Every structure is written in structure tokens, then in C-alpha cells.
Amino acid sequence: MLTNEELLLIQGGGISSTLLNSVSRLINTILDLGKTVGSAIRRIAAKNYC
């Protein structure tokens, strides 16, 4: 079993593939949201409703 001092010395890893995947999905979600909002604003400005 590790002591408290040894536990404090443990360092985590660097950038993992899970982190990169999460950041990529976040960016894609933000871009999709921007496209949706932009499209809605354009339709409202042109008074082109469904």
C-alpha cells in the first residue's frame, strides 16, 4: 500500500486520446450549434418560415 507522501508524488499522464476525442467532439458540437443558430437567424431575417 502507498503512503500519503508517495500518493502525492504520483503524476498523471499527458494528453490522452480520450481527451483529444472529447475536445474534438466539443468543437464539432459548438460548430453545429453555430450553424443552427446562424441558419435560424437567416430564416428569421428573410421571413422564410416553414
Secondary structure, 3 states (H helix, E strand, C coil): CCCHHHHHCCCCCCCCHHHHHHHHHHHHHHHHHHHHHHHHHHHHHHCCCC
